[in-house]
Amino acid sequence: MPAIGYVNKLDDGSYRGTLRTLSISAPLKIMPNKEKKADSDQPDYRVYANGAEIGGAWIRKNKDTGADYVSVSISAPEFGPRRLFANLGRAAGSESDDEFAMIWNPTE
C-alpha cells in the first residue's frame, strides 16, 4: 500500500508531519482529543492541516497481534464527497519507533 505521508510521534502524544498526494502537500498535525469522554464514539485524535480540522483518528487493536495502531479518517474539498482512510504504520527503513508512514487504506 502506498504511503500518503509521514509523521513523527512527539513526547506530548501528538503526531506531526506531512500529508502528500499527487495534488496535495500539507503540514499535518494529529493531536490528542482532550475533550473525548470515556465510552464515547469521539475520535481519540483530531486531525489538522494548515490550521483547519480535516478529520479524526482512533486507536484500534490489530485482530491478529492485539497491538494498538492509529486509524485516520480525513475529508476535505479536494477529495470531493469521499473520505480518505489511512493507518499509521512504522515507516519502512526507519530505525526510529516514533516515525510513522500514513498508509492509504482505499475503501473500494
C-alpha positions as semicolon CSV with decimal commas, in nm:
position;residue;x (nm);y (nm);z (nm)
1;M;0,000;0,000;0,000
2;P;0,129;0,347;-0,079
3;A;0,229;0,594;0,189
4;I;0,046;0,926;0,160
5;G;0,256;1,099;0,419
6;Y;0,489;1,063;0,711
7;V;0,454;1,175;1,072
8;N;0,666;1,167;1,385
9;K;0,523;1,096;1,728
10;L;0,613;1,368;1,978
11;D;0,656;1,343;2,355
12;D;0,313;1,502;2,414
13;G;0,140;1,215;2,227
14;S;0,070;1,415;1,912
15;Y;0,195;1,336;1,562
16;R;0,333;1,592;1,316
17;G;0,440;1,557;0,959
18;T;0,318;1,599;0,603
19;L;0,024;1,470;0,402
20;R;0,126;1,415;0,038
21;T;-0,084;1,302;-0,255
22;L;-0,047;1,379;-0,627
23;S;-0,225;1,712;-0,582
24;I;-0,181;1,793;-0,211
25;S;0,115;1,867;0,010
26;A;0,016;2,000;0,352
27;P;0,159;2,007;0,703
28;L;-0,031;1,762;0,920
29;K;-0,099;1,758;1,294
30;I;-0,271;1,469;1,471
31;M;-0,349;1,597;1,819
32;P;-0,490;1,407;2,119
33;N;-0,860;1,487;2,165
34;K;-0,863;1,638;2,514
35;E;-1,243;1,672;2,501
36;K;-1,310;1,299;2,447
37;K;-1,538;1,148;2,706
38;A;-1,497;0,788;2,821
39;D;-1,708;0,533;2,632
40;S;-1,789;0,780;2,353
41;D;-1,751;0,743;1,976
42;Q;-1,549;1,063;1,957
43;P;-1,208;1,031;1,793
44;D;-0,903;0,976;2,011
45;Y;-0,723;1,237;1,798
46;R;-0,824;1,537;1,590
47;V;-0,650;1,585;1,255
48;Y;-0,547;1,932;1,127
49;A;-0,387;2,060;0,806
50;N;-0,297;2,425;0,754
51;G;-0,487;2,514;1,073
52;A;-0,817;2,357;0,961
53;E;-0,964;2,047;1,123
54;I;-0,994;1,787;0,848
55;G;-1,069;1,464;1,034
56;G;-1,025;1,234;1,326
57;A;-0,821;0,932;1,427
58;W;-0,899;0,637;1,651
59;I;-0,681;0,393;1,840
60;R;-0,764;0,042;1,716
61;K;-0,638;-0,309;1,801
62;N;-0,485;-0,540;1,543
63;K;-0,706;-0,851;1,530
64;D;-0,408;-1,085;1,488
65;T;-0,149;-0,939;1,726
66;G;-0,357;-0,729;1,965
67;A;-0,119;-0,438;1,910
68;D;-0,259;-0,085;1,903
69;Y;-0,246;0,126;1,587
70;V;-0,398;0,457;1,477
71;S;-0,669;0,465;1,210
72;V;-0,713;0,804;1,039
73;S;-1,016;0,944;0,854
74;I;-0,978;1,268;0,657
75;S;-1,218;1,473;0,447
76;A;-1,155;1,792;0,255
77;P;-1,300;1,965;-0,052
78;E;-1,001;1,843;-0,254
79;F;-1,122;1,483;-0,204
80;G;-1,476;1,553;-0,325
81;P;-1,756;1,367;-0,145
82;R;-1,528;1,083;-0,029
83;R;-1,325;1,036;0,285
84;L;-0,962;0,933;0,279
85;F;-0,872;0,650;0,517
86;A;-0,522;0,562;0,634
87;N;-0,345;0,375;0,913
88;L;-0,027;0,482;1,084
89;G;0,238;0,213;1,047
90;R;0,609;0,202;1,116
91;A;0,793;0,382;0,837
92;A;0,985;0,138;0,617
93;G;1,359;0,164;0,663
94;S;1,330;0,379;0,975
95;E;1,514;0,282;1,288
96;S;1,301;0,517;1,499
97;D;1,000;0,387;1,690
98;D;0,848;0,736;1,659
99;E;0,842;0,766;1,278
100;F;0,526;0,650;1,101
101;A;0,401;0,628;0,744
102;M;0,039;0,714;0,669
103;I;-0,061;0,407;0,470
104;W;-0,356;0,471;0,242
105;N;-0,645;0,233;0,303
106;P;-0,879;0,256;-0,001
107;T;-1,235;0,156;0,074
108;E;-1,308;0,021;-0,275
